[in-house]
Amino acid sequence: MAKAKDTATKGPDAATRRKAPLATPTSFGSNEIRDISGGLNALLADVFVLYLKTKNFHWHVSGPHFRDYHLLLDDQGTEIYGMTDDIAERVRKIGGTTIRSIGHIARLQRLKDNNADFVDPSGMLAELREDNLALVASMRAVHDLCDDAEDVATASLLENWIDQTEKRIWFLFEAGRPAGSGGH
């Protein structure tokens, strides 16, 4: 008798739960959810790619500026990774679903991987600067979708991430300038 009661109180089995809809209550229409979620998921894929590339370069940087670049890239990697949960949770808050696997990231990513055995430090900084510039452009495109849908919460998050990304671009630019290039 106790065994039958335990089974009855557990609720639906795993197969039933896998098929249950994730219908988050929202004021957005289905097209707005699709468009904003799609933009945020592509952005999330790129953020994961940029995070891993930044950490790759952090682990493999070499040369006379090793310590400075190593610490800079570690700080930037931490900041980039910090965006991931907020992006995914925003997708869920507006009623969408988000990425589920490395394969899903690979299908959505627009930034290119770097699998080279060696990249010189100036090449690392330049590549990360260009990737961050591309990320800002993607963020602005998603911001436009949010403006159209009057999604002020997502737009506000994007504005903060754009500011953070522009700071990374600035630091990568300044760190990558050759000696004697007019800096103080």
Steps between C-alpha positions, in 0.01 A plus 500: 500500500778745588673425171189586297461825693865600434454450126179700497655801677809522277305649212567446131780274385814632328367441146188705574703780661729521194198573283344757736486850353711776649228760472630793705229763551597810302351811346693448176344354188632184338682691224671726753601202712635320192696803375645617831576146620663418168715811518596435861580134434731590210656762727539241776673261260743775401562590864593138575732496196661828606537375857676182392724684254592757765588222744693314227711809440531557878642148536732524198628858503878535506770761474628804687150626588383158618388605848308807384325318214436190710325707769314719248361196317407330826305809611330525162414130497336530840296799384393325179398182681302712744262596219398144412253426778334840470449454125356150537275598789369799305401265217306289749339802668346618173367153420769354276732204534875522477803304387545152635836370381840567345353379169222756527758772566696387193189526283423854618845656538610774265843562653772271370691254715878520515661157512850612404789340687664842542373857476737784578381737774430790264290267285308384806417855606402602147277195449326551834451870423335415167281233663388746767420756228286237325333418831408867553343509153295189584392650832382815326298293252327316787446836674312617189272194528440584865418861417243384243339269759526755784712250694670754722644244741697315233601830339634621834710186546634537147599861566711390796659216301575736212678732743702209645590377154608844384729517803653164403553630145673812636728298730589254220575790265722681750680183610565409136650833394865474403756677718567856388160538331425832665365377832619641830 
